[in-house]
Amino acid sequence: MKITRSTFDESMFPCYNPLDFVITSAKGALVYDDSGDKYIDLSSGIAVNSLGHCPEIIAKTLKKQSHRLLHCSNVFANRYTLELARLLTHKSGFERVFFVNSGAEANEAALKLARRYAFDNSGAEKDEIISFEHGFHGRTFFTVSVGGQDKYSQGFGPRPGAITHLPYNDLAALETAVSAKTCAIMVEPVQGEGGLIPAQPQFLQAIHTLAKKHQALVIFDEVQTGNGRCGSLYAWEQYGIRPDILTTAKGLGGGLPIGAVLTSTAIASHFCPGTHGSTFGGNPLICACALEVLKKISTEKFLAGVKARACILHEGLNHIKEHCGMFSEVRGLGLLQGAVLTEEYANQAGQIQRYLAGWGVLVLTAGTNVLRFAPPLNIKKSQLKKALALIEQGLLDYKKIKQI
Ligand SMILES: *Cc1c(COP(=O)(O)O)cnc(C)c1O
């Protein structure tokens, strides 16, 4: 079958605008396209391929599990989902887990759980969800409404109500807004899609304190920051503020679709048979693979390796900032870093992303003004340094072309 980049435009919903090549294979931090070009991948399928592309452990587990049990639904318990549940609750320090297939579904479940918890404990009036401008929580109608980008939820009819958006890292706004009506505060410890903005410690502390005072639940959306991405298994550990509910997805399956909602036994008890569910959530094939991913990424040694790579990335980007003069700031946490473009290059993130692919490096954007870097957590240090060198050369070249 003849497949080219045009096949996308002819066959797919025009929801995306992929770069001008077709990927055919990938291994570790390297990606190959159909003309044989090679790229160093600092995108990891949007912070998903935590162990790089096609890691041996996943290939091996997929093969083994495909002969044992692929799917059986949650009508029946199976060994593989329960093994992951045991390890994930143990490693994260939460008592209960609910498995889903994506980040949006994890957040959807968390928001429903928070509403139900408040409904059961305090009645229907306690329904307000507080979230933050530029926050991103997924694309279901509830999660996109809780997310802080108006344009993502407009034009789809009446939105779910009782959602208040506040400026991120704004203590005064928070203090004014949280009340007895608040049932949950949903926040990303580092805003990912919103531009790689880390929460200030006092901000998360205030969320925690105010939520406690008003009997609201704190939900950390760690879909992107979780699973070792920021240098600890979950980012909250670095802030020392444990949420009531934690959601995660992206990196947990090492390239396979899985999400999770983690919480206490007391909170989880507000979901019972009939209140929520999923056909594929906790699928044994994916859980068997996620178990192997989690075993690897949750060790001290592995996380120390993430931190070491994060230093190389952060310092490398700062060096490029000094040298190329195209970044106004480098920010983020761990192996989730953003480079904010200067005024002169405002709105060119997409164009620069394409240009850098031409130089053999895949990067992400976060909005139109920020380049986002999320390499595999185990990327070879030499590959990371090579990619940074290519980015520097590529950006200097881009600058030259722009000046002509
Ligand atoms: C990617 C992301 C989501 C949505 O995850 P999907 O798997 O695309 O549904 C939600 N929250 C955050 C913080 C994310 O980065």
Ligand as a Chemical Component Dictionary entry (heavy atoms), coordinates in Angstrom:
data_LIG
# 
_chem_comp.id                   LIG 
_chem_comp.type                 NON-POLYMER 
_chem_comp.pdbx_formal_charge   0 
_chem_comp.three_letter_code    LIG 
# 
loop_
_chem_comp_atom.comp_id 
_chem_comp_atom.atom_id 
_chem_comp_atom.alt_atom_id 
_chem_comp_atom.type_symbol 
_chem_comp_atom.charge 
_chem_comp_atom.model_Cartn_x 
_chem_comp_atom.model_Cartn_y 
_chem_comp_atom.model_Cartn_z 
_chem_comp_atom.pdbx_ordinal 
LIG C1 C1 C 0 -1.823 14.977 28.098 1  
LIG C2 C2 C 0 -2.504 15.477 29.309 2  
LIG C3 C3 C 0 -3.845 15.140 29.592 3  
LIG C4 C4 C 0 -4.695 14.352 28.627 4  
LIG O1 O1 O 0 -4.232 13.068 28.441 5  
LIG P1 P1 P 0 -4.816 12.183 27.228 6  
LIG O2 O2 O 0 -4.152 10.862 27.409 7  
LIG O3 O3 O 0 -4.461 12.882 25.964 8  
LIG O4 O4 O 0 -6.285 12.110 27.419 9  
LIG C5 C5 C 0 -4.377 15.566 30.786 10 
LIG N1 N1 N 0 -3.662 16.309 31.650 11 
LIG C6 C6 C 0 -2.390 16.660 31.408 12 
LIG C7 C7 C 0 -1.642 17.459 32.421 13 
LIG C8 C8 C 0 -1.767 16.275 30.230 14 
LIG O5 O5 O 0 -0.509 16.643 29.974 15 
# 
loop_
_chem_comp_bond.comp_id 
_chem_comp_bond.atom_id_1 
_chem_comp_bond.atom_id_2 
_chem_comp_bond.value_order 
_chem_comp_bond.pdbx_ordinal 
LIG C1 C2 SING 1  
LIG C2 C3 SING 2  
LIG C2 C8 DOUB 3  
LIG C3 C4 SING 4  
LIG C3 C5 DOUB 5  
LIG C4 O1 SING 6  
LIG O1 P1 SING 7  
LIG P1 O2 DOUB 8  
LIG P1 O3 SING 9  
LIG P1 O4 SING 10 
LIG C5 N1 SING 11 
LIG N1 C6 DOUB 12 
LIG C6 C7 SING 13 
LIG C6 C8 SING 14 
LIG C8 O5 SING 15 
# 
